[in-house]
Amino acid sequence: MTVSLSRCALIAAGLVLSLASSVSAETLRIAHSSPDQSLINEAMEKFKAELEAKTNGEISVEIYPNGLLGDEGPVAEAVGDGSIDMGLGGVIDSIDPRLSVISLPFLFTDFNDVHAVLDGPFGEELYKMAEPRGYKIVGVLDSGFRSFTNNVHPINTPDDFKGLKLRVPPIPVALETVKAFGALPQTVPYGETYMALQSGAVDGAEPELRDFVDAKWSEVQKYLSVSNYMWMANFWFMNGERFNSLSPEHQAALTETAKDVQTWYRAQLNDTYAKLLTELAEQGVEINTVDTAPFVELAEPVYEMFSKEYGADLVKAVREAAQAQ
């Protein structure tokens, strides 16, 4: 059968449009250090599905969990230079070290207080601090409240910290706080922590509960002392130029989707924490709750130190915002 010239032209035009669509499609690469079975990665899968649906496939999302593209610090640097589009993490010195002001010790008592501060005027100003270095913060997913684990004995008082080598992320606020409590902080990359705990290179850590379980650190730790001594952020950031290169419609879809995912993620936290504590007890991890009063007193010099480091006005502002909740 002979195909008419007009039909050939229509077919050719369709192929051209299809090729043009594929060429113009945007691909966003997201990297983080959390395991692929974690709540963080589930959130990123939701982000991918919703954003691709909202943009009719004009934006596609590739997710790289498990530190596949590097630990938190290198990911933040790679987002800054544009080799990765988006990232998550709490090691944010390349963005602005002052963002860690939100993680000063004993600043918050529960997730509701944290979220109220992040969603208010202080949070808005905090996010803007990323812009001068070429980043856009699209949201914050809780890394969560951190506690103490080790293989020597339960932590009940500061004296129990003496001589303990604790793995701490390379975040100055966390390092100085653990040091103030009397422990010996050790900076071990997230992906190497399991082996460090298993081998005894470090005695313990100060993990968030989901990391403790997701990364299987609970398999090689005997004691969990629940203190909630620090809330830490998984800042969700994007290369600023990359964001600005998107069409206004795609920018709106991305920011709206990120907000939806953040709302979903927050709703999972309290139930997740309760479930994890039950699971850990069933696994044989010995759990105690810490009287934090003596630790709060020891943490005060940390505020003085970071008032000089980050600026007294900034530290005062975050304390006032937290106390107002």
ABEGO torsion letter per residue (X at the ends): XBBBAAAAAAAAAAAAAAAAAAAABBBBBBBBABBAABAAAAAAAAAAAAAAAAAGGABBBBBBBGGAAEBAAAAAAAAAAGABABBBEABAAAABAAAAAAABBGABABAAAAAAAAABAAAAAAAAAAAAAGBBBAEBBBAEBBBBBBAABBBABAAAABGBBBBBBBBAAAAAAAAAAGBBBBBBBAAAAAAAAAAGABABBBBBAAAAAAAGAAAABABBBBAGABBBBBBBBBBAAAAAABBAAAAAAAAAAAAAAAAAAAAAAAAAAAAAAAAAAAAGBBBBBBBAAAAAAAAAAAAAAAAAAAEAAAAAAAAAAAAAX
